[in-house]
Amino acid sequence: MSASAHPAAPPPARAALAVPVAVAVLLTVVLAAFAWFAVRSAPHDLPLAVAGPATAAAQVTAALDTASPGAFDVRPVDDEAAARSAIEEREVYGAVVIDAAGPRLLVASAASPTVANTLRQVAAGLGAATGTPVTVEDVVPAPAADLRGAGLAAAALPLALGGVVTAALTSRLVRGRLRQVATALAGAVAGGMVTATVLGTWLGSVEASWWTTTGVVAFGIAATALVLLGLSDLLGTPGLALGAATTVLLGNPLSGLAGAPELLPGAWGAVGQWLPPGATGTLLRATSWFDGAGAGHALLVLAVWCTAGLLLVGAGAARASRGRPVTPVPAEREAVPA
C-alpha cells in the first residue's frame, strides 16, 4: 500500500500546540461548570414563612432584608400550624414563629442540611440583634445515619453518569431500536437497584422504601438515556457527546443536591430543575421525607424527557426508513406458449 493511502499527519508544531489549547479549553469549561456554581452559591429568594402578629412579622421581615438583602422570600402565614404545614408540603424551607413563648425557628434539614444551617445562623443573628435567644426545632430532620446529607450530595454525579453510560453502551453494543430502548430501560432499573441498595440500605442517606428509591432513580436514568439514544441515532457520536456534556457539565452542578436550587446564582437553580439530575434529586427528597409533597414538577420533567427520548428514537427510525433503498418487484414473466 502506498504512503499516499494513509491520511496525512498534522505537522509536529501544530500538534504540539493543539494539545495544550485543548486541555486549556476543557479545563475552562469544567471549572466554570463546577467551581463557579460552588463559589457563587448563596441564598436567593429562599422561601421562608413567618408566623405571628402582623407587627412582629413585619419587624422580622425588615431585619432579614437588612441582614441579607434578596436572600429570602418571606411568606406570612397565620400561625405555627400553618408554618409547619408549609414546611411539610415543601412550600418553604423553614419558618420563624413569634408567639407568647418567644421567637422560634422551624427548619427541615431533610429538605437541605445546608439551608437548615444557614437558617440557624440567621436565627442566631436575630437573637443577638433583639437580645432574645431564638430556639430552633428541626421539623423534618435529616437521617441519623447521614445528618450532613453527604450521600445524596455525592449521588449527583453518579446519577448523571448513569444515563450517559447506559446510552453510550446501548448505542454501541445493541442493534435494533426496540432492543435499544428495552436495554436502556433495563439498565436504568439496574442503576436504580444499585442506588437504592447503596444510598438506602447500606448508607442510610435516603429513607424511602427500596422499591420507591429504585423507581425514582430508574426514572431519572431512563430520562437521560432515552434522549441520548435518540440524539445518537439522529446525529451519531456528536449527538451523544453533546447530550453527555449537557448532562454532566450542567445537569450535575445545577442539580441542587449539594444544597438547594435557591442557593445557585441567578436563574441557574430553576434551569437545573428542568434537567434529569435535578428533577431526580428533588423526587428523591420528596419521596424520602415528605410523603411525595412537591414531587409534581419533578415527575413532569422526567416524563417530558422520557417522551422526548422516545420521539427522537422514532424520528431516527423514520429517517432510516426513508433512506432505505426500495427493492424493485420483478414483473411477472410472460407465459410461454406451449
C-alpha positions, 0 to 999 in steps of 0.5 A: 500500500502506498504512503499516499493511502494513509491520511496525512499527519498534522505537522509536529508544531501544530500538534504540539500546540493543539494539545495544550489549547485543548486541555486549556479549553476543557479545563475552562469549561469544567471549572466554570461548570463546577467551581463557579456554581460552588463559589457563587452559591448563596441564598436567593429568594429562599422561601421562608414563612413567618408566623405571628402578629402582623407587627412582629412579622413585619419587624422580622421581615425588615431585619432579614432584608437588612441582614441579607438583602434578596436572600429570602422570600418571606411568606406570612402565614397565620400561625405555627400550624400553618408554618409547619404545614408549609414546611411539610408540603415543601412550600418553604424551607423553614419558618420563624414563629413569634408567639407568647413563648418567644421567637422560634425557628422551624427548619427541615434539614431533610429538605437541605442540611445546608439551608437548615444551617444557614437558617440557624445562623440567621436565627442566631443573628436575630437573637443577638440583634433583639437580645432574645435567644431564638430556639430552633426545632428541626421539623423534618430532620435529616437521617441519623445515619447521614445528618450532613446529607453527604450521600445524596450530595455525592449521588449527583454525579453518579446519577448523571453518569448513569444515563450517559453510560447506559446510552453510550453502551446501548448505542454501541453494543445493541442493534435494533431500536426496540432492543435499544430502548428495552436495554436502556430501560433495563439498565436504568432499573439496574442503576436504580437497584444499585442506588437504592441498595447503596444510598438506602440500605447500606448508607442510610442517606435516603429513607424511602422504601427500596422499591420507591428509591429504585423507581425514582432513580430508574426514572431519572436514568431512563430520562437521560438515556432515552434522549441520548439514544435518540440524539445518537441515532439522529446525529451519531457520536456528536449527538451523544457527546453533546447530550453527555456534556449537557448532562454532566457539565450542567445537569450535575452542578445545577442539580441542587443536591449539594444544597438547594436550587435557591442557593445557585446564582441567578436563574441557574437553580430553576434551569437545573430543575428542568434537567434529569439530575435535578428533577431526580434529586428533588423526587428523591427528597420528596419521596424520602421525607415528605410523603411525595409533597412537591414531587409534581414538577419533578415527575413532569420533567422526567416524563417530558424527557422520557417522551422526548427520548422516545420521539427522537428514537422514532424520528431516527427510525423514520429517517432510516426508513426513508433512506432505505433503498426500495427493492424493485418487484420483478414483473411477472414473466410472460407465459410461454406458449406451449 
